[in-house]
Amino acid sequence: MAKNVLFEIGLEELPARFIDDALNQLGEKTKTWLDELRISYTKIETFSSPRRLAVLIHDIDEAQATIEEEAKGPAIHIAIDSEGGWTKAAVGFTKGQGKNVDDIYTKEVKGTTYVFVNKVIEGKPTVSLLPEFKEIIESLQFGKNMRWGEKTLRYARPIRWLVALYEDQVIPFEIAGVKSGNRTYGHRFLGSEVNIQNPLEYEKMMEENFVIVDTQKRERMIVDGIKKLEAERKFQVPIDQDLLDEVRNLVEYPTVFIGSFEQEFLELPDEVLITSMKEHQRYFPVLNKSGTLLPHFVGVRNGDSNAIETVVRGNEKVLRARLSDAQFFFEEDQKNSIEFYTARLKNVVFQEKLGTIGDKVDRVIKLVHNISETLEFDDVTVKNAERAAMISKFDLMTNMVNEFTELQGIMGEKYARIFGEEESVATAIREHYMPTSAGGELPESLVGAIVSVADKLDTIVGCIGVGLKPTGSQDPYGLRRQATGILRIMNDREWKISVQDLFEIALKLYQSLQLDGFNSENIEAELHQFVQQRVAFVLKEQGIEQDIILAITSKQIGIMSDMMKKASILSDKRNDSSFKPIQEALVRVLNLAEKTDEVEVNSDYFETETERKLFSSYESVYNNYMKSLGEGDFSSAFIQLESLADPIHLFFEHNMVMADNEQLKRNRLALLNRIALLLHSFADLNAIEWKQHF
């Protein structure tokens, strides 16, 4: 008869950001564990709250499945001696399987006959295996772990109780001094101690004690509460999913409420108000139907609606104090100039060996100039980009950003406008931090893109130069993310500069500065390797296969947008069976061309019409191919290369490349090498694992 199993890990309050991942791990590990043990069940449910992680296994079988396995032994010539009897090897094999030689049968495997036996593995009672679940609990990984007391277990938070039930029977084990039982706890203030006798009653009993253990149900309660307020008050509450995820993991029994703040605070920038509400207080901002902020907020209480008015007043008081501070900072910050704040950057260390933030700004200004010069941007763009670079970090010294660090760049843009800066300069101050994540939004303005790339280049080259290259999961300066940002901007803007050359601009600047601790000798190779890895990452994120990535980056790291276009073309061809005869012709040329370095072709040495035809086709294709490349039309360029396939096939059909006549052989190899060099200028086609070969 199938039974039900419940495991619950009771903890001190978990950080909200840890819960979803831990719950996913718990579910996946439980499934894998049961499958490996050959224990069947109908379904697995997972539950959570800030103080618990739980898994309910429905209709678990009372025993492992009994299975029959075929065990392979030695080859027959080893298993039987010269007199036809069983050898020690055969006898030992059967004993090891719990059988005897009478159970042996033979089968042929790949031309060799082996001895086999069938063995039955009896399933053990489930109840005897369930204590092993302790290992699943101990194996959960969290973003940050801690130890408590004298315990050796590292966990996100101390374990305070453990529930482990097989129907009404306690599954015995102990973790960090806590023994399993059937006792759990309801809401810290509204609930009580709960003794569970039936795993299927777990969810209901917890709800009766003001704990909603179903994550999605808690979320629905929050959303429904917000929707109800929207209908009653005729306003709208944008539901940020990240904020919703966090809030539902901060409460065990959610009750939605609405609070207000003074109208005068609406004079603050919207970003200040929203940051104060969302990032600091975990409130949802409220808008009118036209999308304008209203002096209200929506919060979620961890508890019922009892004395909710007191809760509202308390939250209003906290928000009012924070907004009062923000208003004071906003007014005080405007009493000084941008130059005042910029000068103070010289007193703040960016990195010990790389100097202050002021020093960094000076380098970024130079990089903006050098990048702009290389890419031949117009004078107005360059002037605005250099000004934006000069004041890009000034808001870091303001009171507002000191208190609300999330507003860096945003307040810089606001204050720059107030202080009368050009619109493109003000916008670039905000945009130069973009993208803020690997897949985040890119700068919309050219000035913002230039400063963003220059700032990130400085950080990457500087940090790697002083030995701060990312290792494993350690990347404290976010170099991987910033490199990805540079590559995405280059691709988006279609800048006609190779990735390698762009990073070389920053490298040369650093080498000219001769900073103490900057390793000028080894950095070039390390920087190249790092950048190549990030290029591969960006291409892979776009769905490009690994072999194609290698094909377009093996020689050098080229222009990012060009590589993207080439990769897309080759990816399509790689999976197109009709491309097979063309691929075979081109790859055959590449293989033979490896036998020579010569490129001088003398048409006087041609013996056949197919030689002349191939050379003529090459000359025509070369001109059209280079024209298409110059126009950035890589699709047309590759079509030109494809057109060489038929002349190549005819050439090989009617000519012996490795002819006895040395002069003839060298001339034919030179012709093929000419074509190979043209192919290599597009990509290393030999690196591609052409699908139709398999």
DOKOL-345791 format. One line per field, with one value per residue (C-alpha): residue number from 0; residue in one letter; y, x, z. Coordinates in steps of 0.25 Angstrom, whole numbers, padded with zeros to 4 digits, always signed. Layout:
N
n [NUM;...]
res [A;...]
py [Y;...]
px [X;...]
pz [Z;...]
END
This chain:
694
n [0;1;2;3;4;5;6;7;8;9;10;11;12;13;14;15;16;17;18;19;20;21;22;23;24;25;26;27;28;29;30;31;32;33;34;35;36;37;38;39;40;41;42;43;44;45;46;47;48;49;50;51;52;53;54;55;56;57;58;59;60;61;62;63;64;65;66;67;68;69;70;71;72;73;74;75;76;77;78;79;80;81;82;83;84;85;86;87;88;89;90;91;92;93;94;95;96;97;98;99;100;101;102;103;104;105;106;107;108;109;110;111;112;113;114;115;116;117;118;119;120;121;122;123;124;125;126;127;128;129;130;131;132;133;134;135;136;137;138;139;140;141;142;143;144;145;146;147;148;149;150;151;152;153;154;155;156;157;158;159;160;161;162;163;164;165;166;167;168;169;170;171;172;173;174;175;176;177;178;179;180;181;182;183;184;185;186;187;188;189;190;191;192;193;194;195;196;197;198;199;200;201;202;203;204;205;206;207;208;209;210;211;212;213;214;215;216;217;218;219;220;221;222;223;224;225;226;227;228;229;230;231;232;233;234;235;236;237;238;239;240;241;242;243;244;245;246;247;248;249;250;251;252;253;254;255;256;257;258;259;260;261;262;263;264;265;266;267;268;269;270;271;272;273;274;275;276;277;278;279;280;281;282;283;284;285;286;287;288;289;290;291;292;293;294;295;296;297;298;299;300;301;302;303;304;305;306;307;308;309;310;311;312;313;314;315;316;317;318;319;320;321;322;323;324;325;326;327;328;329;330;331;332;333;334;335;336;337;338;339;340;341;342;343;344;345;346;347;348;349;350;351;352;353;354;355;356;357;358;359;360;361;362;363;364;365;366;367;368;369;370;371;372;373;374;375;376;377;378;379;380;381;382;383;384;385;386;387;388;389;390;391;392;393;394;395;396;397;398;399;400;401;402;403;404;405;406;407;408;409;410;411;412;413;414;415;416;417;418;419;420;421;422;423;424;425;426;427;428;429;430;431;432;433;434;435;436;437;438;439;440;441;442;443;444;445;446;447;448;449;450;451;452;453;454;455;456;457;458;459;460;461;462;463;464;465;466;467;468;469;470;471;472;473;474;475;476;477;478;479;480;481;482;483;484;485;486;487;488;489;490;491;492;493;494;495;496;497;498;499;500;501;502;503;504;505;506;507;508;509;510;511;512;513;514;515;516;517;518;519;520;521;522;523;524;525;526;527;528;529;530;531;532;533;534;535;536;537;538;539;540;541;542;543;544;545;546;547;548;549;550;551;552;553;554;555;556;557;558;559;560;561;562;563;564;565;566;567;568;569;570;571;572;573;574;575;576;577;578;579;580;581;582;583;584;585;586;587;588;589;590;591;592;593;594;595;596;597;598;599;600;601;602;603;604;605;606;607;608;609;610;611;612;613;614;615;616;617;618;619;620;621;622;623;624;625;626;627;628;629;630;631;632;633;634;635;636;637;638;639;640;641;642;643;644;645;646;647;648;649;650;651;652;653;654;655;656;657;658;659;660;661;662;663;664;665;666;667;668;669;670;671;672;673;674;675;676;677;678;679;680;681;682;683;684;685;686;687;688;689;690;691;692;693]
res [M;A;K;N;V;L;F;E;I;G;L;E;E;L;P;A;R;F;I;D;D;A;L;N;Q;L;G;E;K;T;K;T;W;L;D;E;L;R;I;S;Y;T;K;I;E;T;F;S;S;P;R;R;L;A;V;L;I;H;D;I;D;E;A;Q;A;T;I;E;E;E;A;K;G;P;A;I;H;I;A;I;D;S;E;G;G;W;T;K;A;A;V;G;F;T;K;G;Q;G;K;N;V;D;D;I;Y;T;K;E;V;K;G;T;T;Y;V;F;V;N;K;V;I;E;G;K;P;T;V;S;L;L;P;E;F;K;E;I;I;E;S;L;Q;F;G;K;N;M;R;W;G;E;K;T;L;R;Y;A;R;P;I;R;W;L;V;A;L;Y;E;D;Q;V;I;P;F;E;I;A;G;V;K;S;G;N;R;T;Y;G;H;R;F;L;G;S;E;V;N;I;Q;N;P;L;E;Y;E;K;M;M;E;E;N;F;V;I;V;D;T;Q;K;R;E;R;M;I;V;D;G;I;K;K;L;E;A;E;R;K;F;Q;V;P;I;D;Q;D;L;L;D;E;V;R;N;L;V;E;Y;P;T;V;F;I;G;S;F;E;Q;E;F;L;E;L;P;D;E;V;L;I;T;S;M;K;E;H;Q;R;Y;F;P;V;L;N;K;S;G;T;L;L;P;H;F;V;G;V;R;N;G;D;S;N;A;I;E;T;V;V;R;G;N;E;K;V;L;R;A;R;L;S;D;A;Q;F;F;F;E;E;D;Q;K;N;S;I;E;F;Y;T;A;R;L;K;N;V;V;F;Q;E;K;L;G;T;I;G;D;K;V;D;R;V;I;K;L;V;H;N;I;S;E;T;L;E;F;D;D;V;T;V;K;N;A;E;R;A;A;M;I;S;K;F;D;L;M;T;N;M;V;N;E;F;T;E;L;Q;G;I;M;G;E;K;Y;A;R;I;F;G;E;E;E;S;V;A;T;A;I;R;E;H;Y;M;P;T;S;A;G;G;E;L;P;E;S;L;V;G;A;I;V;S;V;A;D;K;L;D;T;I;V;G;C;I;G;V;G;L;K;P;T;G;S;Q;D;P;Y;G;L;R;R;Q;A;T;G;I;L;R;I;M;N;D;R;E;W;K;I;S;V;Q;D;L;F;E;I;A;L;K;L;Y;Q;S;L;Q;L;D;G;F;N;S;E;N;I;E;A;E;L;H;Q;F;V;Q;Q;R;V;A;F;V;L;K;E;Q;G;I;E;Q;D;I;I;L;A;I;T;S;K;Q;I;G;I;M;S;D;M;M;K;K;A;S;I;L;S;D;K;R;N;D;S;S;F;K;P;I;Q;E;A;L;V;R;V;L;N;L;A;E;K;T;D;E;V;E;V;N;S;D;Y;F;E;T;E;T;E;R;K;L;F;S;S;Y;E;S;V;Y;N;N;Y;M;K;S;L;G;E;G;D;F;S;S;A;F;I;Q;L;E;S;L;A;D;P;I;H;L;F;F;E;H;N;M;V;M;A;D;N;E;Q;L;K;R;N;R;L;A;L;L;N;R;I;A;L;L;L;H;S;F;A;D;L;N;A;I;E;W;K;Q;H;F]
py [+0000;+0014;+0024;+0038;+0045;+0059;+0065;+0080;+0088;+0098;+0110;+0124;+0134;+0131;+0142;+0144;+0142;+0128;+0122;+0119;+0113;+0105;+0100;+0096;+0088;+0081;+0077;+0072;+0065;+0058;+0053;+0048;+0041;+0034;+0030;+0025;+0017;+0011;+0016;+0020;+0031;+0038;+0053;+0062;+0075;+0086;+0097;+0108;+0121;+0130;+0119;+0106;+0097;+0085;+0074;+0064;+0051;+0045;+0030;+0025;+0010;+0002;-0004;-0002;-0009;-0023;-0023;-0034;-0030;-0037;-0038;-0040;-0049;-0053;-0057;-0072;-0076;-0070;-0076;-0091;-0098;-0108;-0120;-0113;-0109;-0096;-0088;-0080;-0068;-0073;-0078;-0065;-0057;-0065;-0065;-0050;-0049;-0058;-0069;-0082;-0088;-0095;-0081;-0078;-0075;-0070;-0058;-0053;-0038;-0031;-0045;-0050;-0060;-0056;-0063;-0057;-0059;-0053;-0047;-0042;-0030;-0030;-0017;-0012;-0007;+0008;+0011;+0006;+0016;+0028;+0033;+0035;+0047;+0054;+0055;+0062;+0073;+0074;+0076;+0088;+0100;+0114;+0127;+0129;+0120;+0121;+0113;+0114;+0110;+0099;+0092;+0088;+0089;+0101;+0105;+0118;+0119;+0111;+0099;+0099;+0087;+0076;+0069;+0055;+0046;+0033;+0034;+0036;+0029;+0038;+0036;+0036;+0044;+0056;+0068;+0078;+0074;+0075;+0062;+0059;+0058;+0062;+0076;+0089;+0103;+0113;+0128;+0134;+0143;+0137;+0122;+0112;+0098;+0088;+0073;+0066;+0052;+0052;+0057;+0060;+0070;+0078;+0089;+0091;+0091;+0101;+0110;+0109;+0114;+0126;+0120;+0119;+0109;+0108;+0119;+0121;+0123;+0134;+0141;+0140;+0146;+0157;+0160;+0158;+0168;+0178;+0176;+0178;+0192;+0196;+0193;+0201;+0213;+0214;+0215;+0205;+0198;+0193;+0179;+0177;+0162;+0163;+0171;+0161;+0149;+0156;+0160;+0147;+0141;+0151;+0147;+0135;+0140;+0152;+0163;+0175;+0189;+0203;+0215;+0230;+0240;+0256;+0262;+0271;+0259;+0257;+0269;+0259;+0251;+0239;+0230;+0235;+0232;+0218;+0214;+0218;+0210;+0198;+0196;+0201;+0198;+0187;+0195;+0195;+0210;+0215;+0222;+0229;+0224;+0233;+0227;+0238;+0235;+0237;+0240;+0225;+0212;+0197;+0189;+0174;+0171;+0157;+0154;+0156;+0169;+0171;+0185;+0188;+0203;+0203;+0195;+0205;+0217;+0211;+0208;+0222;+0228;+0220;+0224;+0239;+0239;+0233;+0243;+0254;+0250;+0249;+0263;+0269;+0262;+0267;+0281;+0281;+0275;+0286;+0296;+0292;+0291;+0279;+0283;+0283;+0268;+0264;+0270;+0261;+0249;+0250;+0246;+0233;+0221;+0213;+0201;+0202;+0200;+0208;+0220;+0229;+0230;+0243;+0236;+0226;+0238;+0244;+0231;+0230;+0244;+0239;+0226;+0234;+0243;+0231;+0223;+0234;+0238;+0223;+0222;+0236;+0242;+0256;+0268;+0271;+0256;+0255;+0269;+0264;+0250;+0256;+0265;+0253;+0245;+0257;+0258;+0243;+0240;+0253;+0249;+0238;+0250;+0255;+0252;+0246;+0235;+0233;+0229;+0223;+0216;+0210;+0224;+0225;+0231;+0234;+0245;+0249;+0251;+0259;+0268;+0270;+0276;+0285;+0290;+0293;+0282;+0278;+0268;+0257;+0259;+0258;+0245;+0239;+0240;+0230;+0222;+0220;+0209;+0201;+0190;+0187;+0172;+0162;+0164;+0178;+0190;+0196;+0211;+0218;+0230;+0230;+0238;+0229;+0217;+0223;+0227;+0213;+0206;+0214;+0213;+0198;+0197;+0204;+0195;+0182;+0185;+0192;+0181;+0169;+0177;+0177;+0163;+0163;+0154;+0147;+0132;+0122;+0129;+0140;+0153;+0165;+0176;+0170;+0169;+0158;+0166;+0178;+0171;+0165;+0180;+0185;+0174;+0176;+0191;+0189;+0179;+0188;+0200;+0192;+0199;+0196;+0193;+0179;+0175;+0173;+0187;+0193;+0186;+0190;+0205;+0203;+0194;+0205;+0215;+0207;+0204;+0218;+0222;+0212;+0210;+0202;+0188;+0188;+0176;+0180;+0167;+0157;+0165;+0164;+0149;+0149;+0160;+0153;+0140;+0147;+0155;+0142;+0135;+0147;+0147;+0132;+0134;+0145;+0137;+0125;+0133;+0136;+0121;+0120;+0106;+0104;+0100;+0112;+0121;+0114;+0116;+0131;+0134;+0124;+0134;+0147;+0154;+0162;+0173;+0169;+0171;+0165;+0152;+0152;+0152;+0142;+0133;+0133;+0130;+0118;+0113;+0112;+0105;+0096;+0090;+0090;+0077;+0083;+0091;+0078;+0077;+0092;+0089;+0077;+0085;+0097;+0088;+0080;+0092;+0096;+0082;+0082;+0097;+0093;+0087;+0100;+0115;+0119;+0129;+0133;+0126;+0126;+0124;+0120;+0107;+0103;+0090;+0089;+0097;+0094;+0100;+0113;+0113;+0112;+0123;+0132;+0129;+0132;+0145;+0149;+0144;+0151;+0165;+0163;+0156;+0168;+0178;+0171;+0170;+0185;+0188;+0179;+0169;+0156;+0148;+0152;+0150;+0136;+0134;+0138;+0127;+0117;+0120;+0114;+0100;+0095;+0100;+0094;+0080;+0081;+0084;+0072;+0063;+0067;+0070;+0063;+0073;+0066;+0064;+0058;+0071;+0079;+0092;+0088;+0083;+0096;+0104;+0096;+0097;+0112;+0113;+0105;+0113;+0126;+0121;+0116;+0130;+0136;+0125;+0128;+0143;+0139;+0128;+0115;+0105;+0093;+0096;+0094;+0080;+0079;+0072;+0065;+0057;+0049]
px [+0000;+0006;+0008;+0012;+0025;+0028;+0041;+0042;+0054;+0051;+0061;+0063;+0058;+0065;+0069;+0058;+0067;+0072;+0058;+0054;+0067;+0068;+0053;+0057;+0069;+0061;+0050;+0061;+0070;+0058;+0053;+0067;+0069;+0056;+0059;+0073;+0067;+0056;+0045;+0033;+0023;+0012;+0017;+0026;+0021;+0030;+0027;+0034;+0033;+0044;+0045;+0044;+0047;+0038;+0036;+0023;+0025;+0011;+0008;+0022;+0024;+0027;+0039;+0049;+0046;+0052;+0060;+0067;+0081;+0089;+0104;+0115;+0127;+0140;+0141;+0138;+0153;+0157;+0144;+0147;+0160;+0166;+0158;+0145;+0143;+0140;+0152;+0155;+0151;+0137;+0135;+0139;+0131;+0118;+0121;+0123;+0109;+0102;+0101;+0108;+0113;+0100;+0094;+0104;+0100;+0108;+0106;+0114;+0118;+0125;+0130;+0135;+0127;+0125;+0119;+0107;+0098;+0085;+0084;+0072;+0074;+0063;+0057;+0059;+0047;+0046;+0045;+0059;+0064;+0057;+0067;+0077;+0069;+0078;+0089;+0079;+0076;+0091;+0095;+0086;+0095;+0092;+0098;+0105;+0107;+0109;+0113;+0106;+0111;+0121;+0114;+0122;+0111;+0111;+0097;+0089;+0083;+0083;+0074;+0064;+0055;+0053;+0040;+0042;+0029;+0026;+0011;+0010;+0024;+0036;+0048;+0060;+0072;+0080;+0086;+0095;+0089;+0075;+0067;+0056;+0041;+0027;+0027;+0027;+0023;+0013;+0014;+0024;+0013;+0000;+0003;+0007;+0014;+0008;+0009;+0007;+0001;-0002;+0007;-0005;-0011;+0002;-0002;-0016;-0010;+0000;-0010;-0018;-0006;-0004;+0007;+0004;+0014;+0010;+0019;+0010;-0002;+0005;+0008;-0007;-0011;-0002;-0006;-0021;-0020;-0013;-0023;-0034;-0028;-0027;-0042;-0046;-0037;-0037;-0021;-0011;+0000;+0011;+0015;+0030;+0032;+0046;+0040;+0028;+0037;+0045;+0032;+0025;+0038;+0038;+0025;+0018;+0004;+0002;-0008;-0007;-0009;-0008;-0001;+0001;+0012;+0011;+0008;+0021;+0030;+0025;+0034;+0046;+0050;+0042;+0054;+0057;+0043;+0042;+0056;+0052;+0039;+0044;+0058;+0058;+0044;+0039;+0027;+0020;+0018;+0005;+0001;-0011;-0017;-0008;+0005;+0008;+0013;+0003;+0006;+0002;+0009;+0005;+0012;+0010;+0009;+0014;+0001;-0014;-0022;-0023;-0019;-0015;-0017;-0006;+0003;+0000;+0004;+0017;+0021;+0016;+0025;+0037;+0035;+0033;+0046;+0054;+0047;+0050;+0065;+0064;+0058;+0069;+0080;+0073;+0073;+0087;+0094;+0089;+0097;+0110;+0115;+0119;+0133;+0133;+0128;+0138;+0150;+0146;+0148;+0163;+0161;+0154;+0162;+0157;+0167;+0180;+0189;+0181;+0179;+0167;+0153;+0159;+0170;+0161;+0153;+0165;+0168;+0154;+0155;+0167;+0161;+0148;+0157;+0166;+0153;+0146;+0159;+0160;+0145;+0145;+0133;+0129;+0135;+0122;+0120;+0135;+0133;+0121;+0127;+0139;+0131;+0122;+0134;+0140;+0127;+0122;+0125;+0122;+0109;+0117;+0121;+0107;+0099;+0087;+0096;+0104;+0090;+0084;+0095;+0085;+0083;+0098;+0097;+0082;+0084;+0096;+0087;+0077;+0087;+0094;+0081;+0079;+0093;+0091;+0099;+0096;+0085;+0094;+0104;+0094;+0088;+0102;+0105;+0093;+0096;+0111;+0107;+0099;+0097;+0096;+0095;+0099;+0086;+0082;+0078;+0089;+0092;+0082;+0091;+0105;+0111;+0106;+0112;+0125;+0127;+0121;+0131;+0143;+0139;+0138;+0151;+0159;+0153;+0156;+0170;+0174;+0169;+0175;+0188;+0189;+0186;+0171;+0167;+0154;+0156;+0145;+0132;+0141;+0139;+0138;+0140;+0130;+0140;+0132;+0119;+0126;+0134;+0120;+0115;+0126;+0124;+0109;+0110;+0121;+0111;+0099;+0107;+0114;+0127;+0137;+0149;+0153;+0151;+0166;+0169;+0159;+0165;+0179;+0176;+0174;+0186;+0195;+0190;+0193;+0206;+0209;+0205;+0216;+0208;+0214;+0208;+0203;+0209;+0212;+0219;+0209;+0196;+0195;+0193;+0184;+0176;+0175;+0170;+0160;+0154;+0153;+0146;+0136;+0134;+0131;+0121;+0113;+0113;+0108;+0097;+0092;+0091;+0104;+0110;+0124;+0131;+0126;+0131;+0145;+0144;+0142;+0151;+0163;+0171;+0168;+0157;+0151;+0140;+0128;+0117;+0124;+0126;+0112;+0107;+0118;+0114;+0099;+0102;+0111;+0101;+0091;+0100;+0105;+0091;+0087;+0089;+0089;+0102;+0109;+0115;+0120;+0126;+0133;+0139;+0144;+0149;+0157;+0164;+0167;+0174;+0182;+0186;+0193;+0204;+0210;+0212;+0213;+0203;+0209;+0201;+0207;+0196;+0206;+0207;+0193;+0190;+0175;+0163;+0158;+0171;+0168;+0154;+0157;+0167;+0158;+0146;+0155;+0159;+0145;+0140;+0152;+0147;+0133;+0136;+0144;+0134;+0123;+0132;+0135;+0120;+0117;+0109;+0114;+0103;+0106;+0121;+0119;+0110;+0123;+0131;+0120;+0121;+0135;+0130;+0126;+0140;+0147;+0140;+0143;+0158;+0159;+0152;+0162;+0175;+0185;+0189;+0201;+0207;+0221;+0224;+0229;+0227;+0212;+0210;+0215;+0206;+0194;+0196;+0199;+0185;+0178;+0186;+0180;+0166;+0169;+0174;+0161;+0153;+0161;+0158;+0143;+0146;+0153;+0144;+0152;+0148;+0134;+0128;+0119;+0106;+0104;+0117;+0110]
pz [+0000;-0004;+0007;+0008;+0013;+0018;+0021;+0026;+0030;+0040;+0040;+0045;+0034;+0021;+0012;+0002;-0010;-0006;-0004;-0019;-0023;-0010;-0013;-0027;-0022;-0012;-0022;-0032;-0022;-0016;-0030;-0034;-0020;-0022;-0036;-0032;-0021;-0030;-0021;-0029;-0025;-0032;-0030;-0022;-0016;-0010;+0000;+0006;+0015;+0021;+0032;+0025;+0013;+0011;+0001;+0001;-0006;-0010;-0011;-0009;-0010;+0002;-0004;-0015;-0028;-0030;-0042;-0051;-0057;-0067;-0062;-0072;-0068;-0075;-0089;-0092;-0095;-0081;-0074;-0079;-0077;-0087;-0082;-0083;-0069;-0062;-0058;-0045;-0053;-0056;-0042;-0036;-0045;-0042;-0027;-0028;-0034;-0023;-0033;-0037;-0050;-0053;-0055;-0066;-0081;-0092;-0102;-0114;-0113;-0124;-0129;-0116;-0107;-0092;-0080;-0074;-0062;-0058;-0044;-0036;-0027;-0017;-0013;+0001;+0010;+0007;+0022;+0024;+0013;+0017;+0028;+0016;+0012;+0023;+0012;+0003;+0013;+0016;+0001;-0001;-0006;-0003;-0008;+0005;+0017;+0032;+0044;+0057;+0071;+0070;+0058;+0046;+0036;+0027;+0024;+0020;+0034;+0047;+0046;+0058;+0055;+0046;+0042;+0036;+0034;+0028;+0029;+0045;+0047;+0050;+0041;+0050;+0047;+0053;+0047;+0054;+0067;+0063;+0063;+0054;+0059;+0055;+0062;+0054;+0057;+0051;+0049;+0059;+0066;+0061;+0061;+0071;+0072;+0062;+0063;+0050;+0049;+0034;+0023;+0015;+0025;+0026;+0017;+0023;+0038;+0034;+0028;+0041;+0048;+0038;+0029;+0015;+0010;-0004;-0011;-0022;-0013;-0005;-0018;-0023;-0010;-0011;-0026;-0023;-0011;-0021;-0031;-0021;-0017;-0032;-0034;-0021;-0023;-0038;-0039;-0044;-0037;-0047;-0041;-0043;-0043;-0036;-0025;-0024;-0023;-0012;-0004;-0005;+0001;+0012;+0018;+0023;+0023;+0013;+0015;+0006;+0011;+0005;+0011;+0007;+0008;+0007;-0007;-0006;-0007;-0021;-0025;-0023;-0036;-0038;-0038;-0023;-0019;-0026;-0021;-0006;-0008;-0015;-0012;+0003;+0008;-0002;-0006;-0019;-0025;-0028;-0042;-0047;-0060;-0068;-0061;-0052;-0038;-0027;-0012;-0008;-0007;-0006;+0005;+0009;+0024;+0030;+0037;+0037;+0036;+0051;+0055;+0041;+0043;+0053;+0043;+0032;+0041;+0045;+0030;+0027;+0038;+0033;+0018;+0022;+0030;+0018;+0008;+0017;+0017;+0001;+0000;+0009;+0001;-0012;-0008;-0001;-0014;-0022;-0014;-0020;-0034;-0043;-0042;-0027;-0027;-0038;-0030;-0018;-0027;-0025;-0010;-0013;-0016;-0028;-0027;-0019;-0031;-0041;-0032;-0029;-0036;-0041;-0048;-0054;-0060;-0066;-0073;-0078;-0084;-0092;-0096;-0101;-0109;-0115;-0118;-0125;-0133;-0138;-0141;-0147;-0140;-0142;-0134;-0127;-0122;-0118;-0110;-0103;-0100;-0094;-0085;-0081;-0078;-0069;-0061;-0062;-0047;-0040;-0034;-0026;-0017;-0015;-0002;-0010;-0017;-0004;+0003;-0009;-0016;-0026;-0032;-0037;-0051;-0050;-0041;-0049;-0061;-0052;-0046;-0060;-0066;-0054;-0055;-0070;-0077;-0091;-0092;-0098;-0087;-0076;-0083;-0085;-0070;-0067;-0080;-0077;-0066;-0077;-0078;-0064;-0066;-0077;-0084;-0080;-0088;-0096;-0097;-0107;-0110;-0117;-0107;-0096;-0103;-0105;-0090;-0086;-0094;-0090;-0075;-0076;-0084;-0073;-0062;-0070;-0075;-0062;-0053;-0061;-0062;-0047;-0045;-0043;-0054;-0051;-0046;-0045;-0039;-0033;-0041;-0031;-0041;-0051;-0062;-0069;-0069;-0074;-0085;-0090;-0089;-0098;-0108;-0109;-0111;-0122;-0129;-0127;-0132;-0143;-0140;-0150;-0141;-0137;-0123;-0122;-0127;-0117;-0105;-0111;-0109;-0094;-0093;-0100;-0091;-0078;-0083;-0086;-0071;-0065;-0053;-0041;-0040;-0055;-0062;-0076;-0079;-0078;-0079;-0094;-0094;-0082;-0088;-0101;-0095;-0086;-0098;-0106;-0095;-0095;-0110;-0109;-0098;-0106;-0118;-0111;-0104;-0118;-0121;-0129;-0129;-0122;-0135;-0143;-0131;-0133;-0148;-0148;-0136;-0138;-0146;-0139;-0131;-0142;-0143;-0134;-0143;-0155;-0147;-0143;-0157;-0162;-0150;-0154;-0169;-0165;-0155;-0165;-0175;-0165;-0163;-0178;-0185;-0199;-0195;-0195;-0209;-0207;-0194;-0199;-0210;-0201;-0190;-0201;-0205;-0191;-0188;-0201;-0199;-0186;-0194;-0199;-0195;-0210;-0216;-0229;-0240;-0255;-0265;-0275;-0267;-0269;-0277;-0276;-0279;-0265;-0259;-0267;-0263;-0248;-0248;-0256;-0247;-0235;-0240;-0243;-0229;-0222;-0228;-0225;-0211;-0207;-0212;-0203;-0191;-0192;-0193;-0180;-0189;-0183;-0189;-0203;-0200;-0196;-0209;-0217;-0209;-0212;-0227;-0227;-0224;-0238;-0244;-0232;-0235;-0250;-0246;-0237;-0248;-0259;-0252;-0243;-0233;-0228;-0242;-0245;-0252;-0240;-0247;-0251;-0236;-0230;-0239;-0236;-0221;-0222;-0229;-0218;-0207;-0213;-0212;-0198;-0193;-0199;-0191;-0178;-0179;-0176;-0166;-0164;-0170;-0166;-0152;-0154;-0151;-0163;-0159;-0172;-0169;-0157]
END
